[in-house]
Amino acid sequence: MTGKLFIKTFGCQMNEYDSSRIADLLNESH
């Protein structure tokens, strides 16, 4: 959850799709 929030704040609306992919990667890592 924290990672997702950080990614959302760090990324822009245009990178929303990328954020989703990163969140998935983080979930897999965890």
Phi, psi and omega in degrees: 000313180298317180300318181298316180298316181298316181297317182298318181288321182288319181273161178264175179301326180294330181267018181302317181298315179300318180302319180298317181294317180297318180301318179298317180297317180298318180299318180295319180298316180284000000 
